[in-house]
Amino acid sequence: MSRVCGWSHGSVERLTRRCGRARLVCMTKWEYFTAPLMVHNTKAILDNFGKQGWELVQVVSMPAAGGAAPTTGAEIVAAPSVNLVGYFKRPLESE
């Protein structure tokens, strides 16, 4: 895991190591990844990424490419198709 360490003065509300009045603050460096999430197989997809060390941060719904097909007359209009995109992060490996 790669960390950036430096000195910080004052109130710090994160993990710190006290050294007199100054505190040594270590921050984790992250790498990020986005992936489509198929609704019919979401658990398997998330389990697989979790085994690789990826943590799900957020899921965003986006309209499917092309949107809904045009309709004419009295046809029933279906809800537009939506794609789910997962945003993941994990700590960078030490260099």
C-alpha positions as CSV (number, residue, x, y, z in Angstrom):
1,M,0.0,0.0,0.0
2,S,1.4,3.4,-1.0
3,R,1.1,6.3,1.5
4,V,2.2,9.9,1.5
5,C,3.3,11.1,4.9
6,G,3.9,14.7,6.1
7,W,3.6,16.9,9.1
8,S,0.4,18.6,10.0
9,H,-0.3,21.1,12.8
10,G,-3.7,21.8,14.4
11,S,-6.8,19.7,14.7
12,V,-6.7,16.6,12.5
13,E,-9.8,14.3,12.4
14,R,-8.2,11.3,10.7
15,L,-5.8,8.6,11.7
16,T,-2.6,10.3,13.0
17,R,0.4,9.5,15.1
18,R,1.1,12.1,17.8
19,C,4.6,13.4,18.0
20,G,4.7,16.4,20.4
21,R,2.5,19.2,19.1
22,A,2.9,18.1,15.4
23,R,1.2,15.1,13.9
24,L,2.4,12.8,11.2
25,V,-0.4,12.3,8.7
26,C,-0.3,9.4,6.3
27,M,-2.7,9.4,3.3
28,T,-3.4,6.4,1.2
29,K,-2.9,6.7,-2.6
30,W,-5.8,5.2,-4.5
31,E,-6.4,3.8,-8.0
32,Y,-9.8,4.0,-9.5
33,F,-11.8,1.8,-11.9
34,T,-15.2,2.0,-13.6
35,A,-17.2,-1.0,-14.9
36,P,-20.7,-1.7,-16.2
37,L,-22.9,-3.6,-13.8
38,M,-25.3,-6.1,-15.4
39,V,-28.5,-6.3,-13.3
40,H,-29.0,-10.0,-13.8
41,N,-25.5,-10.8,-12.5
42,T,-24.6,-7.9,-10.1
43,K,-23.7,-10.0,-7.1
44,A,-21.2,-12.2,-9.0
45,I,-19.6,-9.1,-10.6
46,L,-19.2,-7.3,-7.2
47,D,-17.9,-10.4,-5.5
48,N,-15.3,-10.8,-8.3
49,F,-14.1,-7.2,-8.0
50,G,-14.1,-7.5,-4.2
51,K,-11.8,-10.5,-4.4
52,Q,-9.4,-8.4,-6.4
53,G,-9.3,-5.7,-3.7
54,W,-11.7,-3.3,-5.3
55,E,-14.2,-1.4,-3.1
56,L,-17.5,-0.2,-4.6
57,V,-17.7,3.6,-4.1
58,Q,-20.8,4.5,-6.1
59,V,-23.3,3.2,-8.6
60,V,-24.6,5.6,-11.3
61,S,-27.4,4.9,-13.7
62,M,-27.0,6.2,-17.3
63,P,-29.3,6.0,-20.3
64,A,-28.6,3.2,-22.6
65,A,-27.0,4.1,-26.0
66,G,-29.7,4.9,-28.5
67,G,-32.5,5.4,-25.9
68,A,-36.0,4.2,-26.5
69,A,-37.2,3.3,-30.0
70,P,-39.6,5.8,-31.6
71,T,-43.3,4.8,-31.4
72,T,-46.3,5.6,-33.5
73,G,-50.1,5.5,-32.9
74,A,-51.4,3.8,-29.8
75,E,-48.3,1.7,-29.1
76,I,-47.3,1.4,-25.4
77,V,-44.2,3.3,-24.7
78,A,-41.7,1.3,-22.6
79,A,-39.5,2.9,-20.0
80,P,-36.1,3.8,-21.5
81,S,-33.3,1.2,-20.9
82,V,-30.8,2.2,-18.2
83,N,-27.2,1.0,-17.8
84,L,-25.6,0.9,-14.3
85,V,-21.9,1.9,-13.9
86,G,-19.9,1.0,-10.8
87,Y,-17.1,3.2,-9.5
88,F,-14.5,1.3,-7.6
89,K,-11.2,2.1,-5.7
90,R,-8.4,0.3,-4.1
91,P,-5.1,1.3,-2.5
92,L,-2.1,1.5,-4.8
93,E,0.5,-1.2,-4.4
94,S,3.9,0.0,-3.1
95,E,6.2,0.9,-5.9
